[in-house]
């Protein structure tokens, strides 16, 4: 079996948020909060209206275009699942597969 990586692309949300404004900050203990602040990260890409599968579809579509490959030619695909899926009863991998047009 031959495996080759021909192209790669990324997708990140267009909007950003200040780290200090994130709701998750309130759940951090003192050590975690101090560690976070010491990293010097002031903003992160964040758009609640764009889910992980949406970003994976955008990156997958861009990767296929960069490689000059039609989605129908794919024989396999690797999708790294987020820790928390966008939908409770759905497969992110299946959503990405359908979103990029990989039918088989």
C-alpha positions, 0 to 999 in steps of 0.5 A: 500500500502506498500512502502519500501526502500531496497537499495540506491546508488549514481553516480557522475562524475569521473572528477572534476573541480576547482570551480574558473574555472566554467563559472557560477562564472562570472554570480555571483554578489559580495555577491554570489561570497563571499558566495561561496568562504566562503564555502571553496569548491575548487573542484566539480565533473563535467563532461560535457559529462555525463548528469543527466539521465546518472548518474541516470541510473548508480545509479538506476542500482547500487541500483537494484543490491544492492537490488537484484531486477530485473528492471522488478519487479518495480511497481513505480520509483521516479526520481528527475528532474534536474533544466535543463534537458539534452534534451529540448524535453525529459523526464528524467524519461522515459530515466532513466526507459529505461536505467535501463530496467524497462519496465512497 
